[in-house]
Amino acid sequence: MLFRSVLGPSGAVVARGQIDSSKATAAGCAMHFAVPDVPNADSYVVDFGNHDGVPLTAADLNNSNWAIDTTIG
């Protein structure tokens, strides 16, 4: 499976995860992945391979119980 990266505020990779499953949807594709042991930081960027990373704040992630729902193009 493909790996996903989480970047910290400095742009360095701070954690990596793996896609567990994916499926086609009417909107495109839904992926389930987990990234264990993400260190505390004020902000992150979740990298989705060849797509632009998705910037997220720690507050946003805490409010969503660390679930990401986004569209990438």
Secondary structure, DSSP 8 states (H G I E B T S, - for coil): --EEEEE-TTS-EEEEEEEEEEEEETTEEEEEEE-------SEEEEE-TTS--EEEEHHHHHHTTT-------
